[in-house]
Amino acid sequence: MAKSKLKVDDRALKKMVQQGVKKMADDLTRALNGLTARYQGKPLEEIKPQIQRVWAKHSGGGSITDPELTQFAEQIQAGGRVTVRTK
């Protein structure tokens, strides 16, 4: 079998990954803010599972840490907006 060399443009790859992560964060932000109309004023115990569901759906099955989950749930409960940021 012939050996082949694969050249990877690290800069281009990094840019593509960053764009994908930003799109996922934007999609998550939109979807989580979509919960506000229905869950504003509701108990946190009712809001948290919905956030986890949305998070898993828009992150390919990923999970959210409890402090972030609580923070987002409190914002939604208060009728505020949440923002998912990339690092």
Helices and strands as residue ranges (DSSP letters): H 10-33, H 36-39, H 44-58, H 66-77
